[in-house]
Amino acid sequence: MVLRRVVVTGLGALTPIGNNIEEYWNGLINGVSGAAPITYFDASKFKTQFACELKNFNAEDFLDRKEARKMDRYAQYAMVSSDEAVNDAGFNFEKLDKDRVGVIWGSGIGGLETFQIEVLNFAAGDGTPKFNPFFIPKMIADIAGGHISIKYGFRGPNFTTVSACASSTNAIIDAFNYIRLGHADAMVTGGSEAAVTIAGMGGFNAMHALSTRNDDPKTASRPMDKDRDGFILGEGAGALVLEEYEHAIARGAKIYCEIGGGGMSADAHHITAPHPDGLGAKNVMLNCLRDAGLKPTDVDGVNMHGTSTPLGDMAESKAILHVFGDHAYTMNLNSTKSMTGHLLGAAGAIETISSILSMKHGIVPPTINHFTNDESIDSKLNFTFNKAQKREMNVVMSNTFGFGGHNACVLVKKLEI
């Protein structure tokens, strides 16, 4: 069977450093930190009192007020980012076969805030069950993809991937596979998350996963830095329109790049900690390269998972050296989580978008907040510390690793006509 080529024809982003693609990219190349004190609730008694929230976002600027109230924030974010991506793709809806267009979305948690509100309201009552009739449809993790398909009438494959922080990368890989296997002509894919809530912050604090640098939030996310002390919780969404190459050419679509391949693996080690030698991370990158039919020396850069956790950054760095050998020293590595924080299930989508824009503009966004080298991480690796670097990028990989040992990697490359 001949696999069909898959290209990217639309992008959308809603992030802590920009509420659309242009703002997001400007934030990335200028090294903007999205971290600030939490505004959604009183976090004064929490170990971590800051997060990477969205800025100046009002759902009713994009959605009908009545419809917006039926959606959890994570679904609102999905609708806004996917709308930007679909508009960017420039479909002619009168000619589009909507039976051949689907939606595969990713979310690690789904409607956490909705669940929290309903349970707290019940606990505050007299035991009489009084729940919002939209409680379940707002909360469930698959509903974002449902809303997107309903809005546009896309009747192709539709489901949600859940693999913690690898969720939206898995969604992109699934969408890629459905198109190249001939099950669809185009897919809307990506992911969204809205876990900056009482339950979200409290839960991650209880795991000792978050930075507690409350005196200096903007520099708290420090991937690869000796003094890193955990990740910063972020929120938002990223959306991509993937399309079969001939289908895109036939309608004269703008093409950003080609999806070269995708890889998946499991650590099979621990529910939260990565394999200390980066075994799963090594395997997922090798699997991705094998799927793309490329050699390690073909890769110009890796957008690392790079969460700013003591164990994670070290394990991933080891894995990169194992996969790429001496070529690793010629590559640009970076962690955009130093700016956006960790968007959990949406991380893979916005980081794949960053990789695509890096190729388009020939600029590698920085890993900000680096102050002190960590002796356990090879200092000869170019982590693009503190300032964006100009470089021609033809092939870029994006890593995402989730609790449970789920690993996913997607490879994007410049289009070869």
N, C-alpha and C positions, 0 to 999 in steps of 0.2 A: 504494500500500500504506500502510495506517495503522500507524504505529509504536506499539507498546505502551509504556505508562509503566513505569518501573522505580524501585523504592524500596529503601531499606536497612532490613532488619528484624533484623539481628544483627551484633554487633561483638565482636572478641577481640583482645587485645594482649599481647605479651610483649616488654618493652623494657628498656634499661639503667636506666630511671628508674621502673619499675613492672612487675610480673609479671601484671597483669590490667588491664582497662579502668579500673576505679576508681583503682588505684594510679598508672597511667600519667597519667590526667587530673590527679590531685593533684600529681604531679611536674611536669607542664607548667605549671599555673597558679601554682605556687610557685617556679618558676625553678630547679629542681633540676638540677645537672650530674651526668651519669652517668659522667664520665671519672675514671679512677683507674689506678694502676700495674697492669700486666698480671699476672695470677695463673696463666694457663694454661700458661705456660712461662717459662724464664729469658730475659728480654728485655734483660739488662744490657749486651749488646754491640750492641744495635740502636740506630739513630738515634732511633727513637721507642720509648719504653718504657712507654707507657700506651695505653689504649683504653677504649671504652665497653662493657664486658662486662655480661652479666646478673648480677644480685645475688641470692644465696640461692636459686638455681634448682637443683633436682635432678629430672632427668627421671623418676626412679622414683617421685616423688610423684604423677605423673600417668599414667605408662605402666607396663605390665607389664615387669618387669626383663628377661625374655627377649626381648620385642619391642623394647624400647629399645636393646638391644645390636645389633640388626639395622639400626639407623638411624643415619645421620650426625646431628650436632647440628642441622644446618639442617632436617632432616626431623622431628626431635623437636620443634623449635620450631613447625613448621607444625602438627603434631598438637595441641599444647597450645593454640595460639591459635585454631585452627579449631574445637576442641571448645568453647571459651568462646563463640564466635560462634554455632555451631549450637544450643547450649543457650539462648543469649540469644534466638534466633529463635523458640524454643518450638514447633517442629513437632510435630504429631501423626503419628508415624511409621506408625501403622496406617492412616491415611487418605491419607498422602502418596504421590503417584505418583513413585516413585524413578527411573523411566525419564525423567522430565522435570526431574530435578535433576542438575546437573553440577558439575564442579570445574575452574576455570582458575586456576592458581597461577603465581607469578613467582619466579624466583631468578636472580641475575646470575651466580653461580659454582657453586652446588650443593655437593656433598660434598667440599670442598677438604681438610678435615682427614683424611677417610678416604683420599683419594688420597695425601696427604703421608705418612701412617703406613705405608701399604702399600709405597710406593716406598723410604722410608727403611729399612724392614725388609729389603727385598730387597737394597738396597745394602750393608747390614751383614752379609749372609750370604755364602755361598761361590759364588753364582751359580746355585744350584738354585732354580727358581721355586716358592716356597711362598707362595701368596696365600690370603687369607681367601675362602671361597666367597661371602661376602656383599659382597666388595669392590665389584663393579660395581653391584649393586642398591642399595648404600648411597651410592655416589658420584654416580650419574646425576641430572641436574637435574630430571628429570620425576617422580622417584619420590615426592616429597612429595604431589603430587596423587593419585598412585596409592594411597598409604596412606590418605588422607582418604576417597576413594571406597570403598575396601574396608571401612573401619570402619563406614560408614553405609549401604553398599549403594547409593550414588548412581550410576546407570547412564547419566546424560546425558553431554553433551560433556565431554571430559576431556583437557586438555593443559597444557603449561607454556610461558610466554612468557619469552624471554631477550633483554633489551635493556639489559644492564648495569644502571645505576642507575635506569633507567626501567621495569624489568621488571614490578614489581607494579602500576604505573599502567597499563601496557599490558594486564596481566591483568584489571584492573577494567574497562577500556574494552571488552575482548573479551567479558567476562561480560555487561556492559551491552548490547552489541549482540546477543548470542545470545538474550537474553530479549526485547528489543524487536522483534526480527525473528521471534519466535515459535518458536525452536528449543528453548526451555526455559522452565519456569515459575520456577525458582529456581536460583541458582548460589552456590557457596562460592568466594570469590576472595580474593586478597591475595598475600602473599609472605613469604619467610623467607630468612635468610642467617646464616652462621656462619663468617666469614672471619678472625676473630681467631685466627690460627695463625702458625706460623713462616713458612710460605710466603706467607701473606697480608700480614703485616706487612713481611716482607722485600721482597716484590714492590712494594708501594706506596711503601715507602721508596726503593727504587731509582729510582722515577719522580719522586721529590721531591714527592709528592702530599700527604704527611701533615705535620701540625704536629710540630715537634720541641721543643715547649715542655715539656721533661721536669721543669723546676723548678716548674711550676704547671699540672698537667693540667686542673684544674677550670675554668680560664679560657682554655684553649687554643683552644677552638672559638669564634671571634670573627667571625661573619658581618658584613659591611659595616664592620668596624673597620679603621682604617688599618694596624694592626700584625698583621693576620691572616696566618698563614703556612702554611695548609693545613688539610685536614679531619682529623677524628678518626675512626678506624675503629670502627664500632658493630656490634652483632649483635642478633638477635631476629626477631620476626615480627608481622605484623598480618593479621587476617582479617575479611572482611565477608560477610554473607549478602545478596545482591541478589535481589529478588523482583518478579515482575510485579504491578502495583498491584492489579488486581482479585482476583488469587489471594491476596494478602496481606489484603485487606479481607474476603474471603469466610471466611477462617479467624480473623478477629479479631486479626490480628497487631499488635504494637507497631511503629510506623513512625517511624524517626529522621528521614528526609529523603527527597528524591527525587534521583536522579542526573539532572542536566540535560543533560549532554553530555560528549563527550571529544574531544580534539584530538591529532594526531600530526604530527611533521615531522622533517626531517633537516637538520643544519647543512651537510653536504657540504663540510666545511672541513678538519678535522684529526682524527686518531684520539683525541686526548685533550683538546686545547684547544677552548674554545667559540669560535664566531664572534665576533670582537672587538666587533662592533656589535650582538650579540645577535639576529642575523637568524633563526636557527632558533627561538630562544625567543619572538621576536615572532610568527612564523608559527604556532607551536603554540597560543599563547593566542588568536590570531585565529580559528584553525580550531575551537578549542573553543567560543568564543562563537558562531560561525556554526552549529555543530552544535546548540547549545542554543537557538538562536533568540533570543539576548539581545544587548543593547547593552553596551558597556563601562561605561556609567554605571549599569547594573543591579548591578554587582559591588561588594560591600562590603569584600572582602579577598582577599589572595593569600598562601597558605602557599608561600613561595619555595623554590626548590631550595636556595639559600643555603648552600653547603657550607663557606664560610670560606676559599675559595681566592682569591688575588689577582685572577685574570682572570675567574673565574666570577661572582662577586658583582657586579662592575662591569658585565659584559655583560647580566646578567639585569635589573639596575636600569635600564639603557638601554632594554631591551626593554619593560619595564613602562611607562616614560614614553612610548614610541612608541605602545603599544596604547591606553593610557588617557588620555593627554594631561593636561589640568589636573585631571581627575577622580582621577588617581593621588594627588594631594595630600590628597584627602578619605578615602582608603582606609586600612585597617590592613594593613600588610605585616609578615610575621614569618618567622623561620627557626627551627623547632623543633630543627634539627640542632645549634644552639648548646647544647642540653641532652642530646639522645640520641646525638650523634655521627651519622655517616653509615652507615645500615644497608644501603647498596648496593641490591641488588635488593628489599629489604623496605622501603626508604625511602618509596616512594609509598603503600604501604598504611597505614603508621602515621601518615603525614602527612595522608592523606585522612581517617583516623579523627579526627585532631586537628581538622581543619576541620569535621567533622560535630559533634563535641562543642562546638566553639566556637559553632556556631549554636544548639545545644540549650541551652547555659548562658548565652549572651550574654556570653562572656568571650573575649578574644583572648590566647592564651599569649604570653609575651615572647620577644624575641631577647636572650638574656643575654650578658654579657661584652662589652658595648660600653664602650669607654673613650675612644677618640679618633676624631673624624670623619675620613673619607677625602675629600679634596677632589675626587676623581674621581667621587664618588657624591653625588647631589643630597641635601643635608642637610634639605631641606624635606619629603622623603618621610617618612611615619610608619612606621618599622620596628618599632614597639612595643618600644623598647629597655628592657631590664632589669626591667620590671615589667608584669604582665598588665594589660590595659585592658578595662573593661566597655563593651560596645557591642552593640546589636542587629545580628545578622548574618543576612541572608536569603539571600545568594548568596556562595559562597566558591569560589575556584579553587585547585588544588594543582598545582604544577609539579615535574616530575622530568626531569633531563637526564643521559644516560649517555655513557660513552666510546664513540667511534664516531660521535658526533653524533646519537644517538637522543634525541628529545624527546617527552614525553607530558604531557598536562594533562587533569585531570578537573574538572568543575564540579558542585558539590552545591548544592541549594537547599531551602529549607523547603517542605514539602508544601502544595500548593494543592488543596484538596478540589474 
